């Protein structure tokens, strides 16, 4: 975030003073001075030989210099970043840990590592180090008395009157409930609340955050943020599909971490679910629609077991042949063996237009659970397109439920109740939106709001099929209204939780992204890449993109700007030249717009071979 004021804070000592300097920065900068000594916080400052950092995120670091102090719990993110990026070139496929990739590109030399209970002494000022995880796993805050006031430097733990920078940065595993990172919606929100309570106990007068305005009423802001986070999590649990998969006990563990021991936790009861019709063969995350003449149409093929099963039913004559494959979405447990299956059965692969490119070029994206197996020549079907297949009628729908790159298939068979294959978007207990990196947008015509409207328009008595659920199911009018109402409430909570003019910036990490995300080049070769942008705002916005090359990767483009209408999309082109030395390289870019200023916000991985 760009802030025009740089604050100088001095201790109550000889020549103590508070100065304000005008400047332009993506990150706030503060200096604590006492007894002729000074330390800077978040970025280097003239006259301060030491810089205090609260966490490792590259987008929250100012210009660095001098002796750097940083949290020991995040040491690897400062020292081993080249190892991280070299490994991430391949680790980004099948990636389910769901941690932010906004780590530094180059190692940062740290002179002192600190942990909870340590102290930084500046003249007569003693800044205590408090462990305050939340926004990152190992973040710290620095708390002390300056000029007679209790102050804290909290990094990105809290903003404004009780807001957070985003929600997806809190995605994490919840070991106590045996929930992995992919399913851990807001997994560190419990840490956030604990850290905020620790700060409240410090009886603060002022909070100086890494980004956003100085917080002059800390207790009110802390209480407000805790209330908003608890309201959000209580709402999330009430519509959560994990109730079906993980059952009530594990959901209660998740809930009590955030809401408090013994808190009332509301879980949606299971809706009506019955056995799958006999003309659909089910196995794991795949389904086969069987025509009267014995031909089959395959829905998804996520692994070798699924492929072997389909081969077996064809070999035994249960199904004569596979005529086609519809891929509901791009997660690897549905997509990993689609390419192999299509080649073996010599059949086409269908997807909707909105995610056909992800299927054909998965390496161009960074999303959870992507396969590395690109499927060529996908038959891209427009939303609402119909296709006759033997006695069936298929209707292809763009259905951005569990993830943005998601489709659904309405299947109508004479004298049978219709079925709607929805991938992983709903379960009998609610909504499958437990991974924030899936891009569950909350615009009125996007994400689950779009899915609700599609379901309401389905033919009467249509059954829903989620391939992880060994039943067909449907929501009653009352249940569907409950889901819609709760989702509208959540959108209102999210709007209050973030400082942006649209809540989607706080839940959609990919609103700005490089395309392609992963690139392979020969030494010295050039390539044009794009920074793709989505203007979630309700107003027209100008975005300025400033690319940054690292470690010998050469930029052939300068800063460029693009203006997008409200809800508009666009791209800025960036030309790069690969170094002569093989290896893994990273390009980043600043993204700036009015009231929104992000340093090194997006990155792309370039493999030189």
Secondary structure, 3 states (H helix, E strand, C coil): CCEEEEEEEECCCCCCCCEEEEEEECCCCEEEEECCEEEEECCCCCCCCEEECCCCCHHHCCCCCCEEEEEHHHHHHHHCHHHHHHHHHHHCCCCCCCCCCCCCCCCCCCCEEECCCCEEEECCEEEEEEECCCCCCCCEEEEEEECCEEEEECCCCCECCCECCCCHHHCCCEHHHCECCCCCCCCCHHHHHHHHHHHHHCCCCEEECCCCCCECCHHHHHHHHHHHHHHHHHHHHHCECHHHHHHHHHHHHHHHHHHCCCCCCCCCCCCEEECCCCCEEEECCEEEEECCCCEEEEECCCCHHHHHHHHHHHHCCCCCEEEEEECCECEHHHHCCHHHHHHHHCCEEEEECCCHHHHHCHHHCCCCCECCCCCCCCEEECCCCEEEECCEEEEEEECCCCCCCEEEEEEEECCCCCEEECCCCEECCEECCCCHHHCCCCCCCCHHHHHHHHHHCCCCCCEEECCCCCCEEECCHHHHHHHHHHHHHHHHHHHHHCCCCCCHHHHCHHHEEEECCEEEECCCCEEEEEEEEECCCCCCEEEEEEEEECCCCEECCCCEEEEECCCCEEEEEEEEECCCCCEEEEEEEEEEECCEEEEEEEEEEEEEC
